[in-house]
């Protein structure tokens, strides 16, 4: 039985990359885009959540990322 780990992998990578303030923050506190400031705001959380949903839909529905593990 093969299990599809594509959605799990995509969700984990996007969660790490799109955590507000970790690598990038849109909108930032002082500029529109800030890098690695480890701070966040409510608007930034909303923007990153919308980006996360959009990228998940693109990678899982439009592109169809699949990774099968098992025998």
C-alpha positions as CSV (number, residue, x, y, z in Angstrom):
1,X,0.0,0.0,0.0
2,X,1.5,3.3,-1.1
3,X,0.9,6.5,0.9
4,X,0.9,9.9,-0.7
5,X,3.2,12.2,1.3
6,X,3.1,15.1,-1.2
7,X,0.6,17.2,0.7
8,X,2.4,16.7,4.0
9,X,5.7,17.7,2.5
10,X,4.3,20.7,0.7
11,X,2.4,21.9,3.8
12,X,5.5,21.6,6.0
13,X,7.8,23.4,3.6
14,X,5.3,26.2,3.0
15,X,4.6,26.6,6.7
16,X,8.3,27.0,7.4
17,X,8.9,29.4,4.6
18,X,5.7,31.5,5.1
19,X,5.9,31.9,8.9
20,X,5.6,35.7,9.3
21,X,8.8,37.3,10.5
22,X,10.9,34.1,10.1
23,X,12.4,34.7,6.6
24,X,10.2,37.4,5.2
25,X,7.4,39.6,6.5
26,X,4.8,41.3,4.2
27,X,3.8,44.0,5.2
28,X,6.6,44.8,7.6
29,X,6.4,47.2,10.5
30,X,8.6,49.9,9.0
31,X,8.8,48.9,5.3
32,X,6.6,47.0,2.9
33,X,8.9,43.9,3.0
34,X,11.2,43.0,5.8
35,X,13.6,40.1,6.0
36,X,14.4,38.1,9.2
37,X,13.1,40.5,11.8
38,X,11.4,37.8,14.0
39,X,8.4,40.2,14.6
40,X,4.9,40.0,13.3
41,X,1.6,41.8,13.2
42,X,-2.1,40.9,12.7
43,X,-2.0,42.2,9.1
44,X,1.1,40.2,8.4
45,X,-0.5,37.0,9.7
46,X,-3.5,37.6,7.5
47,X,-1.3,38.2,4.3
48,X,0.8,35.2,5.0
49,X,-2.3,33.0,5.6
50,X,-3.8,34.0,2.3
51,X,-0.4,33.3,0.5
52,X,-0.2,29.9,2.3
53,X,-3.7,29.0,1.1
54,X,-3.0,30.2,-2.5
55,X,0.3,28.2,-2.7
56,X,-1.3,25.1,-1.2
57,X,-4.0,25.2,-3.9
58,X,-1.5,25.8,-6.6
59,X,0.9,23.0,-5.6
60,X,-1.8,20.4,-4.6
61,X,-4.6,21.0,-7.0
62,X,-3.1,22.7,-10.1
63,X,0.3,21.1,-10.2
64,X,-0.6,17.9,-8.3
65,X,2.5,17.2,-6.2
66,X,2.6,13.5,-5.2
67,X,5.3,11.6,-3.3
68,X,4.6,7.9,-2.8
69,X,6.4,6.0,0.0
70,X,5.8,2.4,0.7
71,X,5.8,-0.9,-1.0
